Amino acid sequence: MTIHNHQPVGNFGWVIQETYERAYLPMLDALERHPGVRIGLHYTGPLLDWLDREQPEFLARLAGLVVRDQVEIVGGGWYEPVLAALPERDRLAQLTRMADELERRFGSRPRGAWLAERVWEPDLPTALAGAGYGWTILDDAHFRAAAIPEEALWGPYMTDDQGKSLTVWGTEQGLRYRIPFRPVDEVIAFLQEHATEDGDRVGTMGDDGEKFGAWPTTYEECWTNGWVDSFFSALEANADWLATTTPSAWLADHPPIGRVYVPTGSYAEMGEWALPPDEAIDFARALRDAREEGRPEARWLRGAIWRNFQVRYREINDMHKQMLHASDLVEAMPAGGARERALDHLLAGQSNDPYWHGLFGGIYLPDLRVANLSRLIAAEDIALAGRSSESGVLCDVDLDGLPEVVLANDGEFVSVKLDDGA
């Protein structure tokens, strides 16, 4: 089991504090009460910074669980970007920054990386392996799209790109949908159904830590009613046939069970959200009907890819292209303190949340948009060092194949779309 904990750049302090009290702290308490439960934990950079400032004793206790080999700390992109949206140099900068910070805090570099929103593209092993990571967790939908049957998902696979190898795990839907929403006995029975005599199968559950207390109604179920403690107790009580482990610990003793080349995609809901509204409704209906009727084609149904949010929302595309422009400016800077400050602003402006949306939030939250945009502007300002961008020129700013008129002076950058009638 690997739990992912995230707070976006620019989130309100009271929101983070409430989530800490309802999800992050109770889970740490529970792990201390159940030393027999081993788990992977991922905390994104903005959340780690907040914990460092506001709850340093939490990090000290977490480090204690790492020392006793109960917890594996998982890495990833420091500011939780969607890696597929970034230039290769920024992918490496995000991944390396996280590895450096985790080594400083916990004494060792992470071996695995959390993949933001499980957005996968086939070239990602190059950056992940290049930054020193050996594994990541994908969605079971990725494996279905790669023709891996459900019964063959209980183990890790190898993939590669440009000569760089990466182990990929699939978070199993049956576990993800049961934990913590179904009775504990049902979860244990599900695990027992898939167990083998020689213990050569491993089930992976990688999901958001906020669902253990911060999502609506989950605090009462997980902590007031004691679901998590009951589940952990059941895992310990069934230790004669059931063991918890961390991804890296399993890989130390077991080879991957096969090779896979995973197509571009994310989890099924993301494919729905990235579609235009009318098509999203049709897709959701078609997928639901196929699943309910048990039709085999359900496993092949996929919606749009994550990048399609840049088609659906001009605001997302504009921010993404501004990010790419800021990245080019920072890359051109000479080494030194100014470049390091500009790079930090750039990486913060790549935090994934305002570049898409789910059932709520994302691009629709102005505080998150402002946070990202302010960091991108700060990166540009440092890179330009008082100079203005070139003004009065034609330039395809939004990369739609049509030129815009760029007007710029100190502190202002305006692009006028001629095809909009200006």
Secondary structure, 3 states (H helix, E strand, C coil): CEEEECCCCCCCHHHHHHHHHHHHHHHHHHHHHCCCCCEEEEECHHHHHHHHHHCHHHHHHHHHHHHCCCEEEEEECCCCCCHHHCCHHHHHHHHHHHHHHHHHHHCCCCCEEECHHHCECCCHHHHHHHCCCCEEEEEHHHHHHCCCCHHHCCCCEEEEECCEEEEEEEECHHHHHHCCCCCHHHHHHHHHHCCCCCCCCCCCCEEEHHHCCCCCCHHHHHHHCCHHHHHHHHHHHCCCCCCCCCHHHHHHHCCCCCECCCCCECCHHHHHHCCCHHHHHHHHHHHHHHHHCCCHHHHHCCCCCHHHHHHHCHHHHHHHHHHHHHHHHHHCCCCCHHHHHHHHHHHHCCCCHHHCCCCCCHHHCHHHHHHHHHHHHHHHHHHHCCCCCCCCEEECCCCCCCCEEEEEECCEEEEEEHHHCC
